[in-house]
Amino acid sequence: MYESDNYVHVLSITGSYITFRIMTFAWMTRWLFLNKDLIPLPFFTVGSIGLAVMTAMNIVLFYRLLKSDFFLAMPPTEMNKID
């Protein structure tokens, strides 16, 4: 499917995206909900809405990353099986 250097590059990009985007936002969401009693309600509300919007954006960006790096790199016969 890939040359070995390109495959390692794609996996490193995907791994860093999961580590620095998805896991970071998961940790921030966890922290926000564990400490909601210590945070004033307006700040908690704004933080929750902001994290929800950013998480939705990260999911869309992750889909686009997977689509461009994995699905578009497949031969056309394999692409037809996915659709």
C-alpha positions in Angstrom: 0.0 0.0 0.0 2.7 2.5 1.0 6.4 2.7 0.7 7.9 2.1 4.2 9.0 5.7 4.7 5.7 7.2 3.7 3.8 4.6 5.8 5.9 5.6 8.9 5.2 9.3 8.2 1.5 8.8 7.9 1.3 6.8 11.1 3.4 9.4 12.9 1.0 12.2 11.8 -2.0 10.1 12.8 -0.4 9.2 16.2 0.5 12.8 16.9 -3.0 14.0 16.0 -4.5 11.5 18.4 -2.0 12.4 21.2 -2.0 16.1 20.9 -5.5 16.9 19.8 -7.9 14.2 20.8 -6.3 13.1 24.1 -5.6 16.7 25.2 -9.2 17.7 24.6 -10.3 14.6 26.5 -8.1 15.5 29.4 -9.4 19.1 29.4 -13.0 17.9 29.3 -12.3 15.5 32.2 -10.7 18.2 34.2 -13.5 20.7 33.6 -16.2 18.2 34.7 -14.2 17.0 37.8 -13.7 20.6 38.9 -17.1 22.0 38.0 -17.9 22.8 41.6 -14.8 25.1 41.8 -15.6 27.0 38.6 -18.2 29.7 38.4 -21.2 28.7 36.3 -20.7 31.2 33.4 -17.0 30.1 33.0 -18.1 26.4 33.2 -20.8 27.0 30.5 -18.4 28.8 28.2 -15.8 26.2 28.7 -18.2 23.4 28.0 -19.5 24.9 24.9 -16.1 25.8 23.7 -14.8 22.3 24.2 -17.8 20.8 22.5 -17.3 23.0 19.5 -13.5 22.2 19.4 -14.1 18.5 19.8 -16.6 18.5 16.9 -14.0 20.4 14.8 -11.3 17.9 15.7 -13.5 15.0 14.7 -14.1 16.5 11.3 -10.4 17.3 10.9 -9.5 13.7 11.9 -11.9 12.3 9.3 -10.3 14.5 6.7 -6.9 13.4 7.7 -7.9 9.7 7.5 -9.6 10.3 4.2 -6.6 12.1 2.6 -3.9 9.8 4.0 -5.5 6.4 4.0 -8.5 6.3 1.7 -7.2 8.4 -1.2 -4.0 6.4 -1.2 -5.8 3.2 -2.0 -6.1 1.8 -5.5 -9.4 2.6 -7.2 -10.6 -1.0 -6.7 -10.3 -0.7 -3.0 -12.0 2.7 -3.0 -15.1 1.3 -4.6 -15.4 -1.3 -1.8 -15.5 1.5 0.8 -18.2 3.5 -0.9 
